[in-house]
Amino acid sequence: MTKRHLQVIMLTALLTGCGNIQGQLDSEKISSLRYDTVECPALVAQRNQAAAEISRLTNGAGYQEPNVITGLGPVLPDYRTANQKKAGALQGQVDSMGRSIDRRKCAG
């Protein structure tokens, strides 16, 4: 093994220990079944409140999932800002609530 190979292996090991971005993005995707027990009006209100918070956190721009180069997600650290991370988690909730609302044909 050359010195160059060792450097690459060390760098990869170091980066994977930092909490990879792909794992964080995957954890933001949640099942909509958890919201099926919430009454429709309350769920619509929760979704709207979460969407407003996303707008506040992103200065009105809305959440944009980062473009991660295919294959590098498992080794890249989560480089998003704290607000982007919060907005990402909230966006996962909003999407999930929306699926529950659509499936149950709630008005909203």
C-alpha positions as CSV (number, residue, x, y, z in Angstrom):
1,M,0.0,0.0,0.0
2,T,1.4,3.3,-1.0
3,K,1.4,6.5,1.1
4,R,-1.2,8.0,-1.3
5,H,-3.6,5.1,-0.7
6,L,-3.2,5.4,3.1
7,Q,-4.0,9.1,2.9
8,V,-7.2,8.4,0.9
9,I,-8.3,5.7,3.3
10,M,-7.6,8.0,6.3
11,L,-9.6,10.9,4.8
12,T,-12.5,8.6,3.9
13,A,-12.6,7.2,7.4
14,L,-12.5,10.7,8.9
15,L,-15.3,12.0,6.7
16,T,-17.6,9.0,7.3
17,G,-17.3,9.5,11.1
18,C,-18.8,13.1,10.8
19,G,-22.4,12.1,10.1
20,N,-22.9,11.8,6.4
21,I,-25.4,14.0,4.5
22,Q,-27.2,11.1,2.8
23,G,-28.1,9.6,6.2
24,Q,-29.4,13.0,7.4
25,L,-31.5,13.5,4.2
26,D,-32.9,10.0,4.5
27,S,-33.9,10.5,8.1
28,E,-36.0,13.5,7.0
29,K,-38.3,11.3,4.9
30,I,-41.0,10.0,7.3
31,S,-44.1,7.9,7.0
32,S,-47.4,9.7,6.6
33,L,-49.2,6.9,8.6
34,R,-48.2,8.6,11.9
35,Y,-50.5,11.5,11.0
36,D,-53.6,9.4,10.1
37,T,-54.9,9.6,13.7
38,V,-54.8,13.4,13.8
39,E,-58.1,15.1,13.0
40,C,-58.1,16.7,9.6
41,P,-58.5,20.4,10.7
42,A,-55.7,20.0,13.3
43,L,-53.5,18.3,10.7
44,V,-54.0,21.0,8.2
45,A,-53.2,23.7,10.8
46,Q,-50.0,21.8,11.8
47,R,-49.0,21.5,8.2
48,N,-49.6,25.2,7.5
49,Q,-47.7,26.2,10.7
50,A,-44.7,24.0,9.7
51,A,-44.7,25.5,6.2
52,A,-44.7,29.0,7.6
53,E,-41.7,28.1,9.8
54,I,-39.9,26.7,6.7
55,S,-40.5,30.0,5.0
56,R,-39.2,31.9,8.0
57,L,-36.0,29.7,8.3
58,T,-35.3,30.1,4.6
59,N,-36.1,33.8,4.3
60,G,-39.0,33.0,2.0
61,A,-37.0,30.9,-0.4
62,G,-38.5,27.5,0.6
63,Y,-36.5,24.4,1.3
64,Q,-34.2,23.2,-1.4
65,E,-32.7,19.7,-1.0
66,P,-28.9,20.0,-1.5
67,N,-27.5,18.6,-4.8
68,V,-25.3,15.8,-3.6
69,I,-23.0,14.2,-6.3
70,T,-24.1,10.7,-6.9
71,G,-22.0,8.2,-4.8
72,L,-20.6,10.8,-2.5
73,G,-23.6,11.2,-0.1
74,P,-22.4,8.4,2.3
75,V,-19.0,10.1,2.7
76,L,-19.8,13.8,2.6
77,P,-20.5,15.4,6.0
78,D,-23.8,17.3,6.4
79,Y,-22.6,20.8,5.3
80,R,-26.0,22.5,5.6
81,T,-26.5,25.4,8.0
82,A,-28.5,24.9,11.2
83,N,-31.5,26.7,9.6
84,Q,-31.3,24.5,6.5
85,K,-31.2,21.3,8.7
86,K,-34.3,22.5,10.6
87,A,-36.1,23.4,7.4
88,G,-35.2,20.0,5.9
89,A,-36.7,18.2,8.9
90,L,-39.8,20.4,8.8
91,Q,-40.1,19.8,5.0
92,G,-40.2,16.1,5.6
93,Q,-43.0,16.6,8.1
94,V,-44.9,18.9,5.8
95,D,-44.6,16.4,2.9
96,S,-45.7,13.5,5.2
97,M,-48.7,15.5,6.5
98,G,-49.6,16.4,2.9
99,R,-49.7,12.8,1.9
100,S,-52.0,11.9,4.9
101,I,-54.3,14.9,4.1
102,D,-54.5,13.8,0.4
103,R,-55.1,10.2,1.2
104,R,-57.8,10.9,3.7
105,K,-59.3,13.7,1.4
106,C,-59.2,16.3,4.1
107,A,-60.2,19.8,3.0
108,G,-57.1,21.9,3.0
